[in-house]
Amino acid sequence: MFLGIDHGTTAIRFSTPEGRGFEIPRREAAKISSEGIVRLVEENLGSEIGLAALSYSMGDGLARVTRIEDAPNRGLRQQDGAGLHVGGGTRVFDAIISSGWPAVILPGIHRGSDVDSRLKVFSHGMSPEKVGLAYFVLKKGRENFIVCDASSNTVTFAVHRGRIVGALDASIFAPGLLQGPLDVDAIRAVDAGKMTANEAFNFGGILPKLGYASLAECPEDLRSFALESLGLFAAMEISAMKIIMRDVGEPSPAILVAGDPSEKIRSRISALLEEDVLALGKLDAAVGCAMVAEDVFYGAGSILGIEVDERVMTATRKAGSC
């Protein structure tokens, strides 16, 4: 069996390439022991793991698919960064190491990645679970596409001829429902010492600016406004990535949206862009990570233009000869 693990903003999701999966909320995962997490995987999916592929945090310390034991500092340049830190992802990372299962960790897309050099003006493009999401779409038969993952935050990336060409991170452009880039008010608040930059990011989304922490808390009219705003910004960010795609020779990429509200905002994004937009499921990033694990196990030397580290190739060749 092959296992994919999506370290999402609100939950950790586990899946096989066939789509059998489950999720654990990040705050709940932080309270479970490593042994307990391994037990949940075995109970839900099975214990015979040929290879696991996981994402962890920003993944900005890696540029290749790397064995988990060879990833320095959990695959990060430094432990702190933009986003929520609750401990669930770390607990899952430690559980995979302690399990003894062979595992690889996926890199994020950042300044050290092999992407369009113009987008390297920004230090970070997307976190590793988006690599899994991209691979899911590729394995379903599309080679030229843009995915906008709009939920707690908004990240959009483009794939041309099966290679990731660039991405816009959550801290750069479109706000999500909870997190978003720092506007002038946020910069002033940080400079005045009222909050840290990371706090400003974590409360920079649409809902906090309306005074709410979730869609469920909103009155109906504000809930509709929040989703309308999310759809507008997502469409704008997709349009920005369409410029990159057109510039590299693909004028008509497929457009897909991901994230919990994707079905609620898909039709509005479609109307704004005046083209068809497809919605992805919440397990698809984990499924894509599992597909990466399977293909790497059977000898894939690159994934979406991302090289597989030679130590992974050597280990999988030995496993295949047993």
C-alpha positions as a Markdown table, in Angstrom:
| # | Residue | x | y | z |
|---|---|---|---|---|
| 1 | Met | 0.0 | 0.0 | 0.0 |
| 2 | Phe | 1.1 | 3.6 | -0.7 |
| 3 | Leu | 0.2 | 6.4 | 1.7 |
| 4 | Gly | -0.1 | 10.1 | 1.1 |
| 5 | Ile | -0.3 | 12.7 | 3.9 |
| 6 | Asp | -1.7 | 16.3 | 3.3 |
| 7 | His | -0.6 | 18.7 | 6.1 |
| 8 | Gly | -3.5 | 21.2 | 5.6 |
| 9 | Thr | -4.3 | 24.4 | 7.4 |
| 10 | Thr | -7.0 | 22.9 | 9.6 |
| 11 | Ala | -6.6 | 19.1 | 9.3 |
| 12 | Ile | -4.1 | 16.3 | 8.4 |
| 13 | Arg | -5.5 | 14.0 | 5.7 |
| 14 | Phe | -4.3 | 10.5 | 4.9 |
| 15 | Ser | -5.1 | 8.6 | 1.8 |
| 16 | Thr | -4.2 | 5.8 | -0.6 |
| 17 | Pro | -3.8 | 6.3 | -4.4 |
| 18 | Glu | -7.3 | 4.8 | -4.8 |
| 19 | Gly | -8.9 | 7.5 | -2.6 |
| 20 | Arg | -9.5 | 5.6 | 0.7 |
| 21 | Gly | -8.7 | 8.1 | 3.4 |
| 22 | Phe | -9.5 | 9.9 | 6.6 |
| 23 | Glu | -8.6 | 13.1 | 8.3 |
| 24 | Ile | -7.6 | 14.3 | 11.8 |
| 25 | Pro | -8.1 | 18.0 | 12.8 |
| 26 | Arg | -4.7 | 19.5 | 13.5 |
| 27 | Arg | -5.5 | 20.5 | 17.0 |
| 28 | Glu | -6.7 | 17.0 | 17.7 |
| 29 | Ala | -3.6 | 15.5 | 16.1 |
| 30 | Ala | -1.5 | 17.5 | 18.5 |
| 31 | Lys | -3.0 | 15.6 | 21.4 |
| 32 | Ile | -2.5 | 12.1 | 20.0 |
| 33 | Ser | 0.7 | 10.2 | 20.6 |
| 34 | Ser | 2.9 | 9.0 | 17.8 |
| 35 | Glu | 1.8 | 5.5 | 18.5 |
| 36 | Gly | -1.8 | 6.5 | 18.4 |
| 37 | Ile | -1.5 | 8.2 | 15.0 |
| 38 | Val | 0.2 | 5.1 | 13.6 |
| 39 | Arg | -2.6 | 3.0 | 15.0 |
| 40 | Leu | -5.2 | 5.2 | 13.3 |
| 41 | Val | -3.5 | 4.8 | 10.0 |
| 42 | Glu | -3.3 | 1.0 | 10.4 |
| 43 | Glu | -7.0 | 0.8 | 11.5 |
| 44 | Asn | -8.3 | 2.9 | 8.7 |
| 45 | Leu | -5.9 | 2.0 | 5.8 |
| 46 | Gly | -3.6 | -0.9 | 6.7 |
| 47 | Ser | -0.2 | -1.5 | 8.0 |
| 48 | Glu | 1.8 | -2.7 | 4.9 |
| 49 | Ile | 3.2 | 0.6 | 3.7 |
| 50 | Gly | 5.5 | 0.3 | 0.6 |
| 51 | Leu | 6.2 | 4.1 | 0.7 |
| 52 | Ala | 4.6 | 7.1 | 2.3 |
| 53 | Ala | 4.8 | 10.7 | 0.9 |
| 54 | Leu | 4.1 | 13.5 | 3.2 |
| 55 | Ser | 4.0 | 17.3 | 3.3 |
| 56 | Tyr | 5.1 | 19.3 | 6.2 |
| 57 | Ser | 4.6 | 23.1 | 6.8 |
| 58 | Met | 6.2 | 25.3 | 4.2 |
| 59 | Gly | 8.8 | 22.8 | 2.8 |
| 60 | Asp | 11.2 | 25.6 | 2.0 |
| 61 | Gly | 14.3 | 23.8 | 3.1 |
| 62 | Leu | 14.0 | 21.2 | 0.3 |
| 63 | Ala | 14.1 | 21.4 | -3.5 |
| 64 | Arg | 13.8 | 17.6 | -4.2 |
| 65 | Val | 11.7 | 14.8 | -3.1 |
| 66 | Thr | 13.8 | 13.5 | -0.2 |
| 67 | Arg | 13.8 | 10.6 | 2.2 |
| 68 | Ile | 12.4 | 11.8 | 5.5 |
| 69 | Glu | 15.5 | 10.8 | 7.4 |
| 70 | Asp | 17.6 | 13.0 | 5.0 |
| 71 | Ala | 15.5 | 16.1 | 5.4 |
| 72 | Pro | 17.3 | 18.7 | 7.6 |
| 73 | Asn | 15.2 | 20.6 | 10.1 |
| 74 | Arg | 12.0 | 18.7 | 9.0 |
| 75 | Gly | 12.5 | 20.2 | 5.5 |
| 76 | Leu | 12.3 | 23.8 | 6.7 |
| 77 | Arg | 14.8 | 26.7 | 6.4 |
| 78 | Gln | 13.7 | 27.6 | 9.9 |
| 79 | Gln | 10.9 | 26.4 | 12.2 |
| 80 | Asp | 9.0 | 29.6 | 12.5 |
| 81 | Gly | 7.1 | 31.0 | 9.5 |
| 82 | Ala | 3.7 | 32.3 | 8.2 |
| 83 | Gly | 0.8 | 30.3 | 9.5 |
| 84 | Leu | -0.8 | 28.6 | 12.4 |
| 85 | His | 1.4 | 26.5 | 14.7 |
| 86 | Val | -0.6 | 24.0 | 16.8 |
| 87 | Gly | 1.7 | 20.9 | 16.8 |
| 88 | Gly | -0.5 | 18.5 | 14.9 |
| 89 | Gly | 1.7 | 18.4 | 11.8 |
| 90 | Thr | 4.8 | 17.9 | 13.9 |
| 91 | Arg | 3.2 | 15.0 | 15.8 |
| 92 | Val | 2.3 | 13.3 | 12.5 |
| 93 | Phe | 5.8 | 13.9 | 11.1 |
| 94 | Asp | 7.3 | 12.2 | 14.3 |
| 95 | Ala | 4.8 | 9.4 | 14.0 |
| 96 | Ile | 5.9 | 8.6 | 10.5 |
| 97 | Ile | 9.5 | 8.5 | 11.5 |
| 98 | Ser | 8.8 | 6.3 | 14.5 |
| 99 | Ser | 6.7 | 3.9 | 12.5 |
| 100 | Gly | 9.6 | 2.6 | 10.5 |
| 101 | Trp | 7.7 | 3.0 | 7.3 |
| 102 | Pro | 9.8 | 4.1 | 4.3 |
| 103 | Ala | 8.8 | 7.7 | 3.6 |
| 104 | Val | 9.7 | 10.7 | 1.5 |
| 105 | Ile | 8.9 | 14.3 | 2.2 |
| 106 | Leu | 7.8 | 16.6 | -0.6 |
| 107 | Pro | 9.3 | 20.1 | -1.1 |
| 108 | Gly | 7.4 | 23.3 | -1.3 |
| 109 | Ile | 7.8 | 25.7 | -4.2 |
| 110 | His | 10.1 | 28.6 | -3.3 |
| 111 | Arg | 13.0 | 30.7 | -4.5 |
| 112 | Gly | 15.2 | 27.6 | -4.7 |
| 113 | Ser | 12.8 | 25.7 | -6.9 |
| 114 | Asp | 13.1 | 25.2 | -10.7 |
| 115 | Val | 10.2 | 27.5 | -11.7 |
| 116 | Asp | 9.7 | 30.6 | -13.7 |
| 117 | Ser | 12.6 | 32.8 | -12.5 |
| 118 | Arg | 10.5 | 36.0 | -12.6 |
| 119 | Leu | 8.3 | 34.6 | -9.7 |
| 120 | Lys | 11.4 | 34.1 | -7.6 |
| 121 | Val | 11.0 | 37.8 | -6.7 |
| 122 | Phe | 8.9 | 36.2 | -3.9 |
| 123 | Ser | 10.6 | 33.9 | -1.5 |
| 124 | His | 7.8 | 31.4 | -1.3 |
| 125 | Gly | 5.2 | 30.1 | -3.7 |
| 126 | Met | 3.3 | 27.2 | -2.2 |
| 127 | Ser | 3.6 | 24.6 | 0.5 |
| 128 | Pro | 4.2 | 20.9 | -0.3 |
| 129 | Glu | 0.6 | 19.6 | -0.1 |
| 130 | Lys | -0.1 | 21.6 | -3.2 |
| 131 | Val | 2.5 | 19.5 | -5.0 |
| 132 | Gly | 0.3 | 16.5 | -4.1 |
| 133 | Leu | -2.8 | 18.4 | -5.4 |
| 134 | Ala | -1.0 | 19.2 | -8.7 |
| 135 | Tyr | 0.0 | 15.6 | -9.1 |
| 136 | Phe | -3.5 | 14.4 | -8.6 |
| 137 | Val | -4.7 | 16.7 | -11.4 |
| 138 | Leu | -1.8 | 15.6 | -13.7 |
| 139 | Lys | -2.6 | 11.9 | -13.0 |
| 140 | Lys | -6.2 | 12.5 | -13.9 |
| 141 | Gly | -5.1 | 13.4 | -17.5 |
| 142 | Arg | -4.4 | 17.2 | -17.5 |
| 143 | Glu | -1.0 | 18.6 | -18.4 |
| 144 | Asn | -1.8 | 22.4 | -18.6 |
| 145 | Phe | -3.8 | 23.8 | -15.7 |
| 146 | Ile | -4.2 | 26.3 | -13.0 |
| 147 | Val | -5.4 | 25.4 | -9.5 |
| 148 | Cys | -6.6 | 27.9 | -7.0 |
| 149 | Asp | -6.9 | 26.5 | -3.5 |
| 150 | Ala | -9.2 | 29.0 | -1.7 |
| 151 | Ser | -10.3 | 28.3 | 1.8 |
| 152 | Ser | -8.6 | 29.4 | 5.1 |
| 153 | Asn | -6.0 | 31.0 | 2.8 |
| 154 | Thr | -5.7 | 31.3 | -0.9 |
| 155 | Val | -2.8 | 29.8 | -3.0 |
| 156 | Thr | -2.8 | 29.5 | -6.8 |
| 157 | Phe | -0.3 | 27.6 | -8.9 |
| 158 | Ala | 0.2 | 26.8 | -12.6 |
| 159 | Val | 1.4 | 23.7 | -14.4 |
| 160 | His | 2.6 | 23.7 | -18.0 |
| 161 | Arg | 3.3 | 20.5 | -19.9 |
| 162 | Gly | 3.3 | 18.6 | -16.6 |
| 163 | Arg | 5.8 | 20.9 | -14.8 |
| 164 | Ile | 5.0 | 23.5 | -12.1 |
| 165 | Val | 5.9 | 26.9 | -13.5 |
| 166 | Gly | 5.0 | 29.1 | -10.6 |
| 167 | Ala | 2.7 | 29.9 | -7.7 |
| 168 | Leu | 1.4 | 32.7 | -5.6 |
| 169 | Asp | 1.5 | 32.1 | -1.9 |
| 170 | Ala | -1.1 | 32.9 | 0.7 |
| 171 | Ser | 0.9 | 35.9 | 2.0 |
| 172 | Ile | 1.3 | 37.5 | -1.4 |
| 173 | Phe | -2.0 | 38.2 | -3.2 |
| 174 | Ala | -5.6 | 37.0 | -2.5 |
| 175 | Pro | -6.9 | 36.7 | 1.1 |
| 176 | Gly | -8.6 | 33.5 | 2.3 |
| 177 | Leu | -11.4 | 33.3 | 4.7 |
| 178 | Leu | -9.0 | 33.4 | 7.7 |
| 179 | Gln | -5.5 | 34.3 | 6.6 |
| 180 | Gly | -4.3 | 37.0 | 4.2 |
| 181 | Pro | -1.5 | 39.3 | 3.1 |
| 182 | Leu | -0.6 | 42.3 | 5.2 |
| 183 | Asp | -2.4 | 45.5 | 4.1 |
| 184 | Val | -1.5 | 49.0 | 5.2 |
| 185 | Asp | -3.5 | 48.7 | 8.4 |
| 186 | Ala | -1.7 | 45.5 | 9.3 |
| 187 | Ile | 1.7 | 46.9 | 8.5 |
| 188 | Arg | 1.0 | 49.9 | 10.8 |
| 189 | Ala | -0.2 | 47.6 | 13.6 |
| 190 | Val | 3.0 | 45.5 | 13.3 |
| 191 | Asp | 5.2 | 48.6 | 13.3 |
| 192 | Ala | 3.3 | 49.9 | 16.4 |
| 193 | Gly | 4.0 | 46.6 | 18.2 |
| 194 | Lys | 0.3 | 45.7 | 18.5 |
| 195 | Met | 0.8 | 42.3 | 16.9 |
| 196 | Thr | 3.5 | 40.2 | 15.2 |
| 197 | Ala | 3.6 | 39.9 | 11.4 |
| 198 | Asn | 2.5 | 36.3 | 11.7 |
| 199 | Glu | -0.5 | 37.3 | 13.8 |
| 200 | Ala | -1.3 | 39.9 | 11.2 |
| 201 | Phe | -1.2 | 37.2 | 8.5 |
| 202 | Asn | -3.3 | 34.7 | 10.6 |
| 203 | Phe | -6.0 | 37.4 | 11.1 |
| 204 | Gly | -5.6 | 39.0 | 7.6 |
| 205 | Gly | -8.4 | 37.1 | 5.9 |
| 206 | Ile | -12.0 | 38.1 | 5.0 |
| 207 | Leu | -13.8 | 36.8 | 8.1 |
| 208 | Pro | -11.6 | 38.4 | 10.8 |
| 209 | Lys | -12.0 | 41.7 | 9.1 |
| 210 | Leu | -15.8 | 41.2 | 9.4 |
| 211 | Gly | -15.4 | 40.3 | 13.0 |
| 212 | Tyr | -16.0 | 36.6 | 12.7 |
| 213 | Ala | -13.8 | 33.5 | 13.2 |
| 214 | Ser | -15.8 | 31.1 | 10.9 |
| 215 | Leu | -18.5 | 31.0 | 8.3 |
| 216 | Ala | -20.8 | 29.2 | 10.7 |
| 217 | Glu | -20.8 | 32.3 | 13.0 |
| 218 | Cys | -21.8 | 34.7 | 10.3 |
| 219 | Pro | -25.3 | 35.9 | 9.6 |
| 220 | Glu | -26.5 | 34.8 | 6.3 |
| 221 | Asp | -25.9 | 38.1 | 4.5 |
| 222 | Leu | -22.3 | 38.3 | 5.7 |
| 223 | Arg | -21.7 | 34.7 | 4.9 |
| 224 | Ser | -22.8 | 35.4 | 1.3 |
| 225 | Phe | -20.6 | 38.5 | 1.2 |
| 226 | Ala | -17.6 | 36.5 | 2.5 |
| 227 | Leu | -18.0 | 33.8 | -0.2 |
| 228 | Glu | -18.6 | 36.4 | -2.9 |
| 229 | Ser | -15.4 | 38.2 | -1.8 |
| 230 | Leu | -13.4 | 34.9 | -1.7 |
| 231 | Gly | -14.6 | 34.1 | -5.2 |
| 232 | Leu | -13.7 | 37.5 | -6.5 |
| 233 | Phe | -10.1 | 37.4 | -5.2 |
| 234 | Ala | -9.7 | 33.8 | -6.3 |
| 235 | Ala | -10.8 | 34.8 | -9.9 |
| 236 | Met | -8.3 | 37.7 | -9.8 |
| 237 | Glu | -5.5 | 35.5 | -8.7 |
| 238 | Ile | -6.3 | 32.9 | -11.4 |
| 239 | Ser | -6.3 | 35.6 | -14.0 |
| 240 | Ala | -2.8 | 36.6 | -12.8 |
| 241 | Met | -1.6 | 33.1 | -13.3 |
| 242 | Lys | -3.2 | 32.9 | -16.7 |
| 243 | Ile | -0.8 | 35.6 | -17.8 |
| 244 | Ile | 2.1 | 33.4 | -16.9 |
| 245 | Met | 0.6 | 30.4 | -18.7 |
| 246 | Arg | -0.1 | 32.5 | -21.9 |
| 247 | Asp | 3.5 | 33.8 | -21.7 |
| 248 | Val | 4.9 | 30.2 | -21.7 |
| 249 | Gly | 2.7 | 29.2 | -24.6 |
| 250 | Glu | -0.6 | 27.9 | -23.1 |
| 251 | Pro | -3.5 | 30.3 | -23.7 |
| 252 | Ser | -6.2 | 28.0 | -22.5 |
| 253 | Pro | -5.3 | 26.1 | -19.4 |
| 254 | Ala | -7.9 | 24.1 | -17.4 |
| 255 | Ile | -9.1 | 26.0 | -14.3 |
| 256 | Leu | -9.7 | 24.1 | -11.1 |
| 257 | Val | -10.6 | 25.3 | -7.6 |
| 258 | Ala | -9.9 | 23.4 | -4.3 |
| 259 | Gly | -10.7 | 24.0 | -0.6 |
| 260 | Asp | -13.7 | 23.4 | 1.5 |
| 261 | Pro | -15.8 | 26.3 | -0.1 |
| 262 | Ser | -14.9 | 25.3 | -3.6 |
| 263 | Glu | -18.4 | 24.1 | -4.6 |
| 264 | Lys | -19.9 | 27.2 | -3.2 |
| 265 | Ile | -17.6 | 29.6 | -5.1 |
| 266 | Arg | -17.0 | 27.6 | -8.3 |
| 267 | Ser | -19.9 | 29.0 | -10.3 |
| 268 | Arg | -19.1 | 32.6 | -9.3 |
| 269 | Ile | -15.5 | 32.2 | -10.3 |
| 270 | Ser | -16.7 | 30.6 | -13.6 |
| 271 | Ala | -18.9 | 33.6 | -14.3 |
| 272 | Leu | -16.2 | 36.1 | -13.5 |
| 273 | Leu | -13.6 | 34.3 | -15.8 |
| 274 | Glu | -16.3 | 33.5 | -18.4 |
| 275 | Glu | -15.1 | 29.9 | -18.7 |
| 276 | Asp | -15.6 | 26.5 | -17.1 |
| 277 | Val | -14.2 | 25.9 | -13.7 |
| 278 | Leu | -13.9 | 22.5 | -12.0 |
| 279 | Ala | -13.9 | 21.7 | -8.3 |
| 280 | Leu | -11.6 | 19.4 | -6.5 |
| 281 | Gly | -12.3 | 17.3 | -3.4 |
| 282 | Lys | -10.8 | 17.7 | 0.1 |
| 283 | Leu | -8.9 | 14.4 | 0.0 |
| 284 | Asp | -7.4 | 15.0 | -3.4 |
| 285 | Ala | -4.1 | 16.5 | -2.2 |
| 286 | Ala | -3.6 | 13.4 | 0.0 |
| 287 | Val | -4.5 | 11.2 | -2.8 |
| 288 | Gly | -2.0 | 13.0 | -5.0 |
| 289 | Cys | 0.7 | 12.6 | -2.4 |
| 290 | Ala | 0.0 | 8.8 | -2.3 |
| 291 | Met | 0.2 | 8.8 | -6.1 |
| 292 | Val | 3.7 | 10.4 | -5.8 |
| 293 | Ala | 4.7 | 7.7 | -3.3 |
| 294 | Glu | 3.6 | 5.0 | -5.7 |
| 295 | Asp | 5.3 | 6.4 | -8.7 |
| 296 | Val | 8.5 | 7.2 | -6.8 |
| 297 | Phe | 8.6 | 3.6 | -5.5 |
| 298 | Tyr | 8.4 | 2.3 | -9.0 |
| 299 | Gly | 11.3 | 4.5 | -10.2 |
| 300 | Ala | 10.0 | 8.0 | -11.2 |
| 301 | Gly | 13.0 | 10.3 | -11.3 |
| 302 | Ser | 11.0 | 13.5 | -11.2 |
| 303 | Ile | 7.6 | 14.7 | -10.1 |
| 304 | Leu | 6.1 | 17.8 | -11.9 |
| 305 | Gly | 9.6 | 18.9 | -12.8 |
| 306 | Ile | 10.8 | 18.3 | -9.2 |
| 307 | Glu | 13.8 | 15.9 | -9.0 |
| 308 | Val | 13.7 | 12.9 | -6.8 |
| 309 | Asp | 16.9 | 12.7 | -4.6 |
| 310 | Glu | 19.3 | 9.9 | -5.6 |
| 311 | Arg | 19.1 | 8.4 | -2.1 |
| 312 | Val | 15.4 | 7.9 | -2.6 |
| 313 | Met | 16.1 | 6.2 | -6.0 |
| 314 | Thr | 18.7 | 3.9 | -4.5 |
| 315 | Ala | 16.5 | 2.9 | -1.6 |
| 316 | Thr | 13.5 | 2.2 | -3.8 |
| 317 | Arg | 15.6 | 0.1 | -6.2 |
| 318 | Lys | 16.8 | -2.0 | -3.2 |
| 319 | Ala | 13.2 | -2.4 | -2.0 |
| 320 | Gly | 12.0 | -3.4 | -5.5 |
| 321 | Ser | 14.7 | -6.1 | -5.7 |
| 322 | Cys | 13.7 | -7.8 | -2.4 |
